[in-house]
Structure formats: C-alpha cells, structure tokens
Amino acid sequence: MRRVFMPIFVGALLLITLPLVVSCKRDDNPGEKENQTQTPEPPVEVEASSWYAAGMNYDLESDCIAATVWKDGQVLYAISEPETFSVALGICVDGEDVYSCGMLENGVGDYNVIWKNGKQILSIDMDSEQLSGNVIDGFTDVAVVGGDVYALASLYVSTGGGYRTTPVLFKNGTPSLFDTKSNNAEVNSIDGVGNDLYATGSVDVNGMVMPAMWQNGKVTILKTPEETVEGAAYSVSVIGKDVYVMGEVYSLTSDIALPCIWKNGEPTQLLSDAQFDAYATDVSVKSGDTYVSGVMSDSDEEFAILWQGGDYSMLGTGAAVGVVNCKDDIIVGGYTYLGDDYDNPPMATVWVNGNPQYLGYGSIIRMCSR
C-alpha cells in the first residue's frame, strides 16, 4: 500500500515515483496523552516570515531534471548538471542554513544525497551496501535537531528468499538501524525538537499494512478510525506541543483510501468525495483553524485539496503536498497541469490563499517555513 506521488520527468516528459511529503517544527509522547483526561488546548499557531519548498524542476539550459529549492517563490538553488537527474525529497531550515535531501543519478552512479545550501555534504552510493542492505530511492527527509543532521531512508535487506525493508537513520553521516523488529517498515518523514525525534511511515502487521510512528526509535502502530483498516503515514509535523501525522486509511466497505490526520495519536478521518481515493500530506495552523493539504484521485483525474476546519476545497488539478502559514497567508505547494490537461507535464505550483503561482515545469514535494 505504499503510495507513490512524486512526479519525475524522463527526458522531457515525466514519471511518477516516490512516497512522500513536511515541516520545520516539536514534543512529548502522544501515547502518554491518550489516557489523560484534560481540556484540549487550541491548536498552536506558527506564523513564519519565509517559506521554502523542495522538489525538482526541468532546467531548459542544461536539459536536465534538477533538484530544486525555492524560497518565497524564487529558486534558491538548483542542482542543474548536464546529463544528470536529481530530485530533492526533503527539506528543513536551521538558522541561516537550508538543508535538503534526495537522490542524484549521473553517468557515474546513483546516489542518496544531502545538500546544505546547495552543496553536497553526504553521498551514499545506491549500489554499495550499508548495514548489510541497500539504501535506495533517495533520502526521504532531513531534519536538524540539537545541532545534529539527520537523514531518513528505507533499507532493503536480503532475506534469502526475497527482501524486506527496515528504516535507517543517518546522524551526521553515520547510519544506524532504529527498528529491526518490525516487518517491512518503510519511512517517509521526520521531524523533531529538543530530545525528541519523530518519524512516520508504515509497517506490516499480520499481513496488513498499518500506519506507524517512531518516537526516538520506538514504534507505535497508529490506530485507525472506526470502519477503516490499514493505512500509511506520509508526513509528521510537530507544532507547539502537538504531534500531527498525515496520511490515509482504507474503508472496510468500499476499499477506498480515506484521508486521515492523527493529533497526538488520535485519528480524525477528513471529509472526502466517495468517488475518489484521498490522502492527507501536511498541516498548518492559523487563527485556531487547522489547514491540511492533500490529494483526491481516481484512475483518470487527480486534484490538489485543502481542508480547513473539516471542509475541503479543490485548488485545481494535480496534488497538494505541503502547506504553511507565512506572513498571514496560507500557502499550499505541489503541482498542477496547465489548462487542466493531463497530457501536459506537471507545473510546480504554489497556491497563495487559493490563487495559483507557477514556478516552472516540475513539482514541489515538501515544504517548510521559518
């Protein structure tokens, strides 16, 4: 049930390839809060002065797919090298430094990469083995916590008759496994503050794929709403004292994917159209309202969605993978198709209070703010 929703060009066209979506935000153990009876506090608002986005763009001059980071709508840096394909899958900001991570392919090899301010600071060859397995598909997310740089990935380990996946965390370039017991654990997103580090993804439990969260390496299987089963978590954001996880669950009766957000471990199924599969990708808070980005799709169409206070609006064709509150604006990032024509390559897009702004052919994959 691993969802794939990162658009990637092949030559001048595209190919869809990755798990996603994030934030630059913290807290305590949501599992401990479930048994406490107390008046819930209103959501914490985090307003930023700048927003950042990571993804990829088609560079016309070098005729390549370039890992790209945008700041406030302008390209901050792009890894545009001839005969090279690269994509940024994760992003975070620490002071004046902007970190991104992802993958890079050139004539020499394929690599999992971390960039700091556009300069490569870690490169792991996908063909070499780390911890008796291959780290492939790129680093899915990056975070700086307590001055340490963390990168998240899934490790493919041979089992003799096949392979299984297990999560691996690189801390300042040194890899370590943080869950060797879960079956087929895949990780998509990371966030943390202070002494707490959170990751989200999915694990196999008795043949079912279940949404999961790791706090400091300890896994928790996230419960699903009533009348739903299985699911996956694509993004984690810590805002104030609240830990938000975004993803999807599946209906017991229709097998449709349903958007879900977990706040401190408690799931809430978001409203969606029964004709479409849907999933949630990111969260932000403004004036007490919770804003959630996401996607609705079927085999023929896909739409960028924004939920506000339980209701949703369609922003346009494509996908919404990130949302931030910046300078009193709600900014959603992702991609769209110009003219609502799915034969066109995707266009990296931000919607500012619902109004689209186009950033060139490509896609935003994650967002954060500061």
C-alpha positions as CSV (number, residue, x, y, z in Angstrom):
1,M,0.0,0.0,0.0
2,R,3.0,2.3,-0.4
3,R,1.7,5.3,-2.2
4,V,3.7,6.9,-4.9
5,F,3.2,10.5,-5.6
6,M,6.3,12.4,-6.6
7,P,6.3,13.3,-10.3
8,I,9.6,12.9,-12.1
9,F,10.5,13.7,-15.7
10,V,12.0,11.2,-18.0
11,G,13.8,13.2,-20.7
12,A,11.4,16.0,-21.5
13,L,8.4,14.0,-20.0
14,L,7.8,12.6,-16.6
15,L,7.5,9.5,-14.5
16,I,5.8,9.2,-11.1
17,T,8.0,7.6,-8.4
18,L,8.1,8.3,-4.6
19,P,6.5,8.1,-1.1
20,L,6.2,11.3,0.2
21,V,5.6,14.6,1.6
22,V,6.7,18.0,5.9
23,S,7.7,20.9,8.0
24,C,10.3,22.6,10.1
25,K,8.5,22.5,13.5
26,R,8.3,19.6,18.2
27,D,7.2,17.3,21.5
28,D,6.3,14.8,24.1
29,N,4.9,11.2,23.8
30,P,1.4,11.3,22.2
31,G,0.9,7.7,23.5
32,E,1.0,9.0,27.1
33,K,-1.6,11.6,26.4
34,E,-4.3,9.2,25.3
35,N,-5.2,8.2,28.9
36,Q,-5.2,11.7,30.3
37,T,-8.5,13.5,30.8
38,Q,-7.9,17.1,30.4
39,T,-9.4,20.0,28.4
40,P,-7.8,20.0,25.0
41,E,-5.8,23.1,24.2
42,P,-6.5,25.0,21.0
43,P,-4.0,24.4,18.2
44,V,-0.8,26.4,18.3
45,E,-0.3,28.9,15.5
46,V,3.1,29.1,13.9
47,E,3.5,32.0,11.5
48,A,6.7,32.4,9.5
49,S,8.4,35.1,7.6
50,S,9.6,32.9,4.8
51,W,8.5,29.7,3.2
52,Y,10.7,27.1,1.5
53,A,9.9,24.3,-0.9
54,A,11.9,21.3,-2.2
55,G,11.3,19.3,-5.3
56,M,12.6,19.3,-8.9
57,N,12.5,21.4,-12.0
58,Y,13.2,20.9,-15.6
59,D,16.3,23.0,-16.5
60,L,16.0,24.1,-20.1
61,E,19.6,25.3,-20.5
62,S,21.3,22.1,-19.3
63,D,18.4,19.9,-20.4
64,C,18.3,18.0,-17.1
65,I,16.0,17.4,-14.2
66,A,17.4,19.4,-11.3
67,A,16.8,19.1,-7.5
68,T,15.5,22.5,-6.7
69,V,14.8,24.5,-3.5
70,W,12.6,27.6,-3.6
71,K,12.4,30.4,-1.1
72,D,9.3,32.7,-1.2
73,G,8.7,31.7,-4.8
74,Q,12.2,32.2,-6.1
75,V,14.8,29.5,-6.9
76,L,17.3,29.4,-4.0
77,Y,19.4,26.8,-5.7
78,A,19.1,24.0,-8.2
79,I,21.4,21.1,-8.9
80,S,21.4,21.5,-12.6
81,E,24.2,19.5,-14.2
82,P,24.2,18.2,-17.8
83,E,23.2,14.5,-18.2
84,T,22.2,14.4,-14.5
85,F,18.9,13.7,-12.9
86,S,18.4,14.9,-9.3
87,V,15.4,15.5,-7.0
88,A,15.0,17.0,-3.5
89,L,12.6,14.9,-1.4
90,G,13.0,16.6,2.0
91,I,13.9,20.0,3.4
92,C,14.5,21.8,6.7
93,V,15.9,25.1,7.8
94,D,18.3,25.6,10.7
95,G,19.1,29.2,11.3
96,E,20.5,30.6,8.0
97,D,21.2,27.1,6.6
98,V,18.9,25.3,4.3
99,Y,19.2,21.5,4.2
100,S,17.6,19.3,1.5
101,C,18.0,15.6,0.7
102,G,17.0,13.2,-2.1
103,M,18.7,11.4,-4.9
104,L,21.0,12.0,-7.8
105,E,21.8,10.0,-10.9
106,N,24.6,10.7,-13.3
107,G,26.9,8.8,-15.7
108,V,29.0,7.5,-12.8
109,G,26.3,6.1,-10.5
110,D,23.1,6.6,-8.4
111,Y,23.4,8.3,-5.0
112,N,21.4,9.2,-1.9
113,V,22.4,12.8,-1.1
114,I,22.1,15.6,1.5
115,W,22.7,19.2,0.4
116,K,23.5,22.1,2.7
117,N,22.9,25.4,1.0
118,G,23.1,23.7,-2.4
119,K,26.5,22.0,-1.6
120,Q,26.6,18.2,-1.2
121,I,27.6,17.2,2.3
122,L,26.7,13.4,2.2
123,S,26.5,11.0,-0.7
124,I,25.8,7.3,-0.4
125,D,26.2,5.1,-3.5
126,M,23.0,3.2,-4.0
127,D,25.0,0.2,-5.3
128,S,27.1,-0.1,-2.2
129,E,25.7,-1.9,0.9
130,Q,25.1,-0.1,4.2
131,L,24.3,-2.2,7.3
132,S,24.1,-5.3,5.1
133,G,21.5,-3.8,2.8
134,N,21.0,-1.2,0.1
135,V,19.8,2.3,0.8
136,I,17.8,3.2,-2.3
137,D,15.2,5.6,-3.6
138,G,17.0,8.5,-2.0
139,F,16.9,10.1,1.4
140,T,13.2,10.7,2.0
141,D,13.6,13.5,4.6
142,V,16.1,15.5,6.6
143,A,16.0,17.3,9.9
144,V,18.4,19.2,12.1
145,V,17.8,18.6,15.8
146,G,20.1,19.8,18.6
147,G,22.8,20.7,16.0
148,D,22.8,17.2,14.6
149,V,21.8,16.5,11.0
150,Y,19.5,13.5,10.5
151,A,18.5,11.9,7.2
152,L,15.8,9.2,6.9
153,A,15.7,6.3,4.4
154,S,14.4,2.8,3.9
155,L,17.0,0.0,3.8
156,Y,16.4,-3.0,1.5
157,V,17.8,-6.2,3.2
158,S,18.0,-9.6,1.6
159,T,16.2,-12.4,3.4
160,G,17.4,-15.3,1.3
161,G,14.1,-15.8,-0.4
162,G,13.5,-12.2,-1.1
163,Y,13.9,-8.9,0.8
164,R,12.4,-6.8,3.5
165,T,12.6,-3.1,4.3
166,T,13.8,-1.6,7.5
167,P,14.2,2.1,8.5
168,V,17.7,3.6,8.7
169,L,18.7,6.9,10.2
170,F,21.9,8.7,9.3
171,K,23.1,11.0,12.1
172,N,25.9,13.3,10.9
173,G,26.6,10.8,8.2
174,T,26.7,7.7,10.4
175,P,24.0,5.2,9.7
176,S,22.1,3.2,12.3
177,L,19.0,1.0,12.3
178,F,16.3,2.1,14.7
179,D,13.7,-0.7,14.2
180,T,14.9,-4.1,13.3
181,K,11.8,-6.0,14.6
182,S,9.0,-4.5,12.6
183,N,8.3,-6.3,9.3
184,N,8.6,-4.3,6.1
185,A,8.9,-0.9,7.8
186,E,9.0,2.0,5.4
187,V,9.7,5.6,6.5
188,N,8.6,8.8,4.8
189,S,9.0,11.8,7.1
190,I,11.0,13.0,10.1
191,D,10.6,16.0,12.5
192,G,11.9,16.8,15.9
193,V,12.8,19.3,18.6
194,G,14.8,19.1,21.8
195,N,15.4,15.5,22.7
196,D,12.6,14.0,20.6
197,L,12.8,12.8,17.1
198,Y,9.8,11.5,15.2
199,A,9.4,9.5,12.0
200,T,6.4,8.2,10.2
201,G,5.6,5.5,7.7
202,S,4.1,2.1,7.7
203,V,4.8,-1.5,8.9
204,D,3.4,-4.9,8.1
205,V,1.3,-6.3,10.9
206,N,0.0,-9.9,10.3
207,G,-0.2,-9.3,6.6
208,M,-1.8,-5.8,6.9
209,V,0.0,-2.5,6.1
210,M,-0.5,-0.2,9.1
211,P,0.3,3.5,9.7
212,A,3.2,3.9,12.1
213,M,5.1,6.5,14.0
214,W,8.5,6.2,15.7
215,Q,9.5,8.4,18.7
216,N,13.2,8.2,19.4
217,G,13.3,4.8,17.6
218,K,10.3,3.2,19.4
219,V,7.5,2.3,17.1
220,T,3.8,2.9,17.7
221,I,1.1,1.5,15.4
222,L,-1.4,4.3,14.8
223,K,-5.0,3.3,15.4
224,T,-7.4,3.9,12.6
225,P,-10.9,5.4,12.7
226,E,-14.0,3.2,13.0
227,E,-15.0,1.3,9.9
228,T,-11.4,1.6,8.5
229,V,-8.5,-0.7,8.2
230,E,-4.8,-0.5,7.2
231,G,-3.2,2.7,6.0
232,A,0.1,4.6,5.8
233,A,1.5,7.8,7.3
234,Y,3.3,10.2,4.9
235,S,4.2,13.3,7.0
236,V,4.9,14.3,10.6
237,S,4.9,17.8,11.9
238,V,5.4,19.0,15.5
239,I,3.7,22.3,16.2
240,G,4.0,23.6,19.7
241,K,3.2,20.6,22.0
242,D,1.2,18.7,19.4
243,V,2.4,16.0,17.1
244,Y,0.5,15.8,13.8
245,V,0.7,12.8,11.4
246,M,-0.9,12.9,8.0
247,G,-1.8,10.0,5.7
248,E,-4.5,7.7,4.7
249,V,-6.6,4.7,5.9
250,Y,-8.9,2.3,4.0
251,S,-12.7,1.9,4.2
252,L,-13.8,-1.5,5.3
253,T,-16.8,-1.5,3.0
254,S,-15.5,0.1,-0.3
255,D,-11.7,-0.3,-0.3
256,I,-11.4,3.4,-0.9
257,A,-8.5,5.3,0.5
258,L,-9.6,8.0,3.0
259,P,-7.7,11.0,4.2
260,C,-6.7,10.9,7.9
261,I,-4.8,13.1,10.3
262,W,-3.6,12.0,13.8
263,K,-3.2,14.6,16.5
264,N,-1.2,13.2,19.5
265,G,-2.1,9.7,18.4
266,E,-5.9,10.3,18.0
267,P,-7.1,9.8,14.4
268,T,-9.6,12.0,12.6
269,Q,-10.9,11.0,9.2
270,L,-11.3,14.0,6.9
271,L,-14.2,14.6,4.6
272,S,-13.7,13.4,1.1
273,D,-15.6,12.5,-2.1
274,A,-16.7,8.9,-2.2
275,Q,-15.7,8.7,-5.9
276,F,-12.1,9.3,-5.2
277,D,-9.2,7.9,-3.2
278,A,-7.8,10.6,-1.0
279,Y,-4.9,11.2,1.4
280,A,-3.5,14.0,3.6
281,T,0.0,15.3,3.2
282,D,0.8,18.2,5.5
283,V,-0.7,20.5,8.2
284,S,-0.5,24.1,9.3
285,V,-2.4,26.2,11.9
286,K,-3.7,29.7,11.5
287,S,-6.2,31.7,13.8
288,G,-7.2,28.4,15.5
289,D,-8.1,26.7,12.2
290,T,-6.2,23.6,11.1
291,Y,-5.3,23.5,7.4
292,V,-4.4,20.2,5.8
293,S,-3.1,19.7,2.3
294,G,-3.8,16.5,0.3
295,V,-4.9,14.8,-2.9
296,M,-8.0,13.2,-4.3
297,S,-7.7,11.0,-7.4
298,D,-9.0,8.1,-9.4
299,S,-7.5,6.4,-12.5
300,D,-8.3,9.4,-14.7
301,E,-8.0,12.5,-12.6
302,E,-6.2,14.0,-9.6
303,F,-6.9,17.1,-7.7
304,A,-5.0,19.3,-5.2
305,I,-7.1,19.6,-2.0
306,L,-7.0,21.9,1.0
307,W,-9.1,21.1,4.2
308,Q,-9.9,23.9,6.5
309,G,-11.9,23.2,9.7
310,G,-13.2,19.9,8.3
311,D,-14.4,21.3,4.9
312,Y,-12.4,20.9,1.8
313,S,-11.8,22.8,-1.4
314,M,-10.3,21.7,-4.7
315,L,-7.4,24.0,-5.7
316,G,-7.0,22.6,-9.1
317,T,-5.8,19.5,-11.0
318,G,-2.6,17.9,-9.6
319,A,-1.6,17.4,-6.0
320,A,-1.1,19.5,-2.8
321,V,1.9,18.1,-0.8
322,G,2.6,20.9,1.7
323,V,1.0,23.8,3.5
324,V,2.5,26.7,5.6
325,N,1.2,29.8,7.3
326,C,3.5,32.6,6.2
327,K,3.0,36.4,6.6
328,D,-0.7,35.7,7.4
329,D,-1.0,33.8,4.1
330,I,-1.9,30.1,3.7
331,I,0.5,28.8,1.1
332,V,0.0,25.4,-0.4
333,G,2.6,23.7,-2.6
334,G,2.6,20.9,-5.1
335,Y,2.0,20.7,-8.8
336,T,-0.8,21.2,-11.4
337,Y,-1.5,20.7,-15.0
338,L,-1.9,23.8,-17.1
339,G,-5.3,24.0,-18.8
340,D,-6.4,21.0,-16.7
341,D,-4.8,19.0,-19.5
342,Y,-3.2,15.8,-18.1
343,D,-1.2,15.4,-21.3
344,N,0.9,18.4,-20.3
345,P,3.9,17.8,-18.0
346,P,3.2,19.0,-14.4
347,M,4.0,22.5,-13.3
348,A,5.5,23.2,-9.9
349,T,2.9,25.4,-8.2
350,V,2.1,27.3,-5.0
351,W,-1.4,28.4,-4.2
352,V,-1.4,31.6,-2.1
353,N,-4.7,31.9,-0.4
354,G,-6.1,29.7,-3.2
355,N,-4.5,31.6,-6.1
356,P,-2.0,29.6,-8.2
357,Q,1.5,30.8,-8.9
358,Y,3.6,28.7,-11.3
359,L,7.3,28.0,-10.7
360,G,8.2,26.1,-13.9
361,Y,7.9,22.6,-15.1
362,G,8.4,20.2,-12.3
363,S,7.0,19.6,-8.8
364,I,7.2,20.7,-5.2
365,I,7.5,17.6,-3.0
366,R,7.9,19.1,0.5
367,M,7.5,22.4,2.2
368,C,8.7,24.1,5.4
369,S,8.8,27.6,6.8
370,R,10.8,29.8,9.1
